[in-house]
């Protein structure tokens, strides 16, 4: 005779309370962080020129909060523990921020090193969402390729091509107005191009732009080029987080529902567009210089 498993209501209530407390703590940290609209009329470099360790702590907290909520909600949707997912996801978000801090350092290869540290943090958040071991699978980006690495069994690792990033890279390589910068590409761990004309973001001139996982910089940047380069490297890592921790799981869910696993090479590619709804939500209605992801990039480029 099979005895049905009984759930403990008190335990469930306790989990929810812990989850609510963690969200409250994270929200408090986020509220203490710099607000996007606080420096609407102030130059961002001037704004962060006198930044202190408390600003670093605020941005660290925001990244931890984002990682915690991302993993916690996905665990809850999977009928798991929100509190457990939040705690482990917050750890991943914190490691992700350390990767961003590394990526903006001014030494050759800093971008690549920081991108992989960030990827470890993103992987921790992703694994927390799935309810598996902290380092069960590492998702490491190399250009338009995602390497799904199993540290315990490297032979079981696999490569998957991000079709969105690959499409943008193919376009850039065939565009006469863009020139690939090999040295910066290797240093950033992502394709870097110089444009012959000023690039535009939603119709407005910009010093640089991150699109499709690659960096495009305008001409005539002079002594500001290193700041712009660091700024756009941050955007690459921000995209990595949203794509791997949010977009890829969404694409996997749709793929399972539509039974796309029957298609040839399905397990060798990812569409690379599942992150777009989340990215749009994170952008919000603010002006470019007031968006949280822009504020973070402005802050980090001055470190």
Secondary structure, 3 states (H helix, E strand, C coil): CCCCCCCCHHHHHHHHHHHHHHHHHHHHHHHHCCCHHHHCCCCHHHHHCCCCHHHHHHHHHHHHHHHHHHHHHHHHHCCCCHHHHHHHHHHHHHHHHHHHHHHCCCCCCHHHHHHHHHHHHHHHHHHHHHCCCCCCCEEEEECCEEEEECCCCHHHCEEEEEHHHHHHHHHHHHCCCEEECHHHHHHHCCCEEEECCCEEECCEEECEEEECCEEEECCCCHHHHHHHHHHHHHHHHHHHHHHHHHHHHHHHHHHHHCCHHHCCCHHHEECCCCCHHHHHHHHCCCCHHHCHHHHHHHHHHCC
